Amino acid sequence: MPIAKANGIEIAYQTAGDPRGTPLLLIMGLGMQLTAWPHDFVEGLAELGFYVIRFDNRDCGLSTKFDAAGTPSLFFTWLKSRIGWRMGAPYLLDDMADDALGLLDWLRVPQAHVVGASMGGMIAQVLAARHPERVLSLTSMMSTTGRRSLPGPGRAVREVLMRAPRHAINRRGVLDHTVEVLQAIGSPAYPTAEPVLRRRVAMSFERNVCPAGVLRQLVAIGASGERCALLQGLRVRTLVIHGAADPLVPLEHGIDTASQVEGAQLEVIEGMGHDIPAALVERLVALIDAHAHGKMMFDPIVHLFEKQ
């Protein structure tokens, strides 16, 4: 596994496609390793001529861990985020965006299309707003502005997320709980079979598992606050993709994100939740490709809202 030394840490990364192709950087979400990007999704983009770069965020996968910062409390992290209390955080989303920028520097990539999913979308937003000269286009998937007034996860998802594994020290118990979470947030119209989820989770655990890192990333999200003002100044061509059935980050978050960025386009996908199901890979790859090449049919956001 290649390792980049960037922004004062080590970042594990992988590439796919011809290095002479147009660079496209993928940024994954909370606690998810670079392997969470579906193989067909990555290969589909590579086959279209992109030089695809994906990496483990800090505190995840094979990249640097911040264990010296300790393990935050999940409950108090959630409570502080809901009521707006200040959080002490070992790092912020800005630092994670600097990691992504540092990786591009390490690879000597002057500019790249940037695609971020969930927390990765937040990081991508910060990167594009702070360093527009390095970002050819931005695709923010299943993400948010961080506005606190937006609706939170559905009740069923909250209950699953807040419930600790029945056997926290037992690998099988943690695996069962992780599969339960993925089922709860997945696409209702495009469900992934449980055996497939189990294999993915098991492979992820074999590569690396860092529960404390997930909590520290969660604190980084809460401590970073909302990005509305930042996004209002964003001048990078932007596509927002959101599932109409997302139970973790409801559709209102995608609508809000698109409404903050001048000229942004919003693509709402019926039946899609908070994942990248196999049945939607081809459609998502096509959307990103069209957006990167400036071939999306222009339609003001207000019209896009009327279609829903």
N, C-alpha and C positions, 0 to 999 in steps of 0.2 A: 504493500500500500504506500503510494507516494505521500510524503509529508512536506508541507510548506512551512517555513519559519516566517511568520508574518504578524505584525501588530503585537509583538512580544510573546506570542504563543506558537504552539505547533498545531497545524491544521491538516487533517487527513483529507485527501481529495482523490477523485477519479475523473478521467476524461473519456469521451467517446467521440468518434468521428474524426474527420481529417483536420489536423491542426491548422491547415490552410483555410478552413471554412470560417464562416462568421461565428465568432464566439457567442455562446449563450450560457449564462450562469443560472443554475438552479439552486434555490435556497429553501431548505425544508423547514418544517414546523417544530413545535414544542416537543422536545425529547425524541424526535425522530432522526434516525441516522440517514446518511446519504443513500443507503440501500432501500429506503422507503419509497424512493422514486421508482415506479414500475419499470421493469426492464423494457417492455414494449414502448413505453412512453419515451424513455431515453433513446432507444434505438430508432424510433420513429423520427425524432428530431434530427438525429445524426444522419439518417438516410436522406433527409431533406437538405443536407448540406451544412448543418450547424456543427460547430465544434463545441460539444456539450461538456460543461464543467459542473460537477456537483461535489459537495463537501460536507463533512461533519461540522456542525456549529460547535463553538466552545461548550464545554460541559456535556458533550454528547459523543457517542461513538468512540473513535480513536484519536480525537483531538484533545487538547489540554483540558484537564479537570480543575475546578476551583474548590477542591475539598477543604482547603484551609479556611474557607469562608463558612463552613459548617452547613447544617441542614435546616432550612427554614420550616416553619409549621405551615402545613397546607391550609388548615382552617383559618389561622390568623392572616395568612397571605390573602385568602379570598375575602375575608371580612374587611381588611384594610383597603382592598381594591374597590369594594362596593361603596364604602363610606368616604373614600377620598383621603384617608390618612396617609401621611408621608411614610415611605418605606426606605429602610436602609438596604442598599443593594450592592453586591460586590462588583456589578457591572450593569450597563444599560443597553438598550437596543442600539444606541449610537455606537457603542463599542463593538457590538456584533456586526454592524454595518461596516465598521472599520476593518474587521476581520475579513469580510468579503472583498473589500477594496484591496487589502493587503495580499490576498490570494491572487487577485488579478495582477497586481504588481509583480508578485513572485513568478507568475507565468508569463510575464511581459505582454499582457493583453491590455492594449490602450483603451478599448471600448468593447462593451458586450451588451447584448440583449439580456435583460434580467427578469427571471420568473420566480416568484416567491409564493409558497403555499402556507396559509394560516399564519403562525408567527413568522415564517419566512417571508410572507407578504408584507408584514410590518417592517421587517429588516430591509426588504427591497424598497419599500416606500422611502425610508430614511436615506438609503444609499442614493436613490434617484434624486431626491430633493437636495441633498447636501453635495452631491458630486454629479450634476447633470451632464458634465462634459465626458463622463465615463460610461454613461448609460444610453444605449441606442434606442431602447424602448423598455417600458415597464409593463409586466403582466402581474397583477395582484389577484391571487386566487383564494377564495374562501377566507378572506381576511377582513380587516376592520381599521377604522381610524382610531380606535381606542376611546371613543366618546362614552363616558360612563352612563349617560341617559339611554343608551341603546339597550334593547332587551338582551338578557343573558341566556344561557342554555336552558332547554326545556327541563321540566321537573325530573323526568325519567333519567335524563343524562346527568343532571346534578347529583341525583342519588347514587348513580353508579360511580361517578368521579369521586365523591366524598367517602364512599365506602372502601375501607381498607381491605386488601385481600384476606380471605379467611385464614390463610396460613402464610403470614408475611415472610417467614423465614424459610418457607418451603417453595422451591422453584416451581412446582406444579401449581401451587396456589397463586403465585404471582402471574404465571402464564395464563391461568384460567381468568383471572381478573382483567388482564390486558386484553384478552380476546373479547371479554364481555364489554369492555369500553369501546373497542373498535366496532363491535356489532351495534352498540347503542348510537354511535355517531355516524355510521355508514349510510350509504345511499339506499333509501327504502325501495326505490324502483329498480335498483341494480345491486342487489345484495351479493356479497362475496361469501362463498360457501365456508362453513366453519372449519373444515379440514385445511382449506387453503390459508385461512387466517392463522390457524395454529402452526402451520409450517413456517409462515412468514415470521411470526412472533418468536418461535423457537430458534430460527436462524439468526434473528436479531439479537436474542439473548446470548447465543454462542459467540457472536462478534463482540458485543459489549453491552453491559447494562449499568446504568448510573442513576438510580432514583433521586438521589440528592441533587444531581445536576438538573433534572427536570424541574425540581422545586426552585432552584436558583434561577433558571430561565424564566419561570413563572413570576418570580419577584422582579426580574428585569423588565418584564412586560408591564407589571403594575406600577413600578417606580418610574417608568419612562413617560407615563401620562398620555394624553391624547395628541394626535398629530394633525388636527384640522388646519391650524394656521400654517404648518409646514407644507401640507398638501395643497393649500390654496396658492402657494407660490411655486408649485411644481410645474415645470414647462416641458417635461419629457412626455412623448406620446404614450398614452396609458390605456390599457385594457383591464377591466375588472371582470373577473369570472366568478360567479357565485351560484351555488345550488339553491333552488327554491325550497328544498326540503332539508336544509342544513339545520340539525338540531343543536349543534354546539355553538356555532356562530351564525345566528339567524340572518335571513336575507336582508333585513334592514341594515346590517353592517355593510354589505356590499353596495347597497343603494347609497348609503351615506358616503362611502369611500369615493364612488364615482361622482357624486354631486360636489365633492370638494376640489376635484382636479379639473381645471379648465380643459374642455375638449375631450374628456375621458369617455370611453365607450363601455357600456355595461352589457354583459352577456349573462342572462339568467338561464340556467339549465334545469328544466323540470325534472323532478324525481332524484336529483343529485343531493347527497348529503355532504358530510365533511370527510371525503376521501376521494381517491381517484380510481373508480371501478374500471375493470377491464373493458366493459361495454362502452365506456366513454373516452377511452384513450385516443382513438382515431379522431374523434371530434375535437378533443382538447388540443391535440397536436396540430390539427388543421387551423384552429383558431389562432394559436400562437404563431404559426408560420405566416398566416395572412396578416396578422398584426405586425409582425417583425418586418414584413415587406411592404407595409403601408397599403395593403389591399383590402382592409376592412371597409365595408360600405358605411359611409358616414351617416349617422343618424343621431340627432341631438338627444341627450339623456331624457328629456321630458317625453319624447316619443317612445323611447325604450320602456319607460315606466308605464305608459299607456298600454303597451302590448301584454303586460303581465295580468 
